[in-house]
């Protein structure tokens, strides 16, 4: 499994079990300059303020220079550039109408604590 390099910052919900599992997979696929931060942390909050965003968004956020990808767009982008079998999953997602993908993402994001659980403490990934 070859690692990919991606520059940027990925902000995620550090209390969400699903989000934490996704982040672990992302960290295994990308090496180098992709920084992964819980949005509830000091640095995550500072980046949200700097970007003019809601301080507790309910979606993952990928900051790459001046480009900001949120929610399903961020997840599909990460899957597309991850290599291995992940781009196939991204391609399947891109075949669906964008509003459907957004609704599906919103449904999962809105129910993530109920369906997958909530951590008692914020997950902070180690490098």
Secondary structure, DSSP 8 states (H G I E B T S, - for coil): ---EE--EEEEE-TTBHHHHHHHHHHHHHEESSEEEEETTSHHHHHHHHHTT--TT-SS-EEEETTEEEEHHHHHHHHHHHS-TTHHHHHHHHHHS-HHHHHHHHHHHHHHHHHHH-B-SS------
